[in-house]
Amino acid sequence: MRTPKTTMAGPVNLTLPEGDPNPVASCRQCLGVAVARANARSVGDYSKATDANVVLGTHLREDHGAE
């Protein structure tokens, strides 16, 4: 009978998360989300700031063709 492997695999190399998405300066929706993100951070609501990043990233992809 074979003994099961009990050692761990090699190390996992994680990367740093990408920075915040940048709003398009001429887009009111981009700027509105960026202001909401800044306001959320200013009161320590980092969950809401992260949500704003997701909304802004989606908007940039769908409306501005960003990747």
ABEGO torsion letter per residue (X at the ends): XBBBBABBBBBBBBBBBBBBBBBBAABAAAAAAAAAAAAAAAAGBAAAAAAAAAAAAAAAAAAAGBX
